[in-house]
Amino acid sequence: MIKYSVEAGCCFCQECQYACPVSAITMDKNGAHIDREKCIGCGKCAKNCASEAIVKIEI
């Protein structure tokens, strides 16, 4: 199963949050966070990440 994770380098642009069709991404003072339970693995967040901080992971 493919999911996505935010690694170091989030620039707080929120583009990933706007792109996520299932609202699996939240922002806080440390940057974006992806809820793996909600994530459907579509990759829209990674494609829209301005700082390339989102990576594909296999679970």
N, C-alpha and C positions, 0 to 999 in steps of 0.2 A: 504494500500500500504506500502510495506517495503522499507526503505531507510537506509542509513548508515551515521554516523556522527563521526567526530574525537573529542574525549574528551581530557582532559589533559593527558600528558604523551607521546606525540609523540617524538620519538628518532631520527627523521630525516633520517631514513635508506632508505627511498624511495621505499621499497618493495611493498607497497600498490599502489604507482603510476605505477610501472612496471606491476602489476597484473591486473589493471583496463582495461577491454577490450574496454571501451568507452571514455577513457581519461578524466574522470570526476574529477581527483585528481590533484591538483597543490600544489606546495611547496613554502613557503616563510620563512621569518626569524622566524615566530612563529610555523612552522611545516606544516603538511599536511592540506589541505582543500578540502572537497568534494562538488562539484556543484550538488545540489539536482535535478536540472533540467536535468542534463545529466545522473545522477545515474540510473541504471536499476535494482538495488536491488539484484545483483547476489551474493554478499557476498565475492567475491574473495579478496577484500581489507582487510576485517576483518580477513580472514583466513591467510593472509600473513603478518599481522601486528606484528612485533617483540615485541612491547611494549604493545600489547593488548589495544591500545588507541582508536580503532574504535569499535563503538557499533551499534547495530541494533536499529532503531527507527521506529515506525509506524506513518504514516501520514494519 
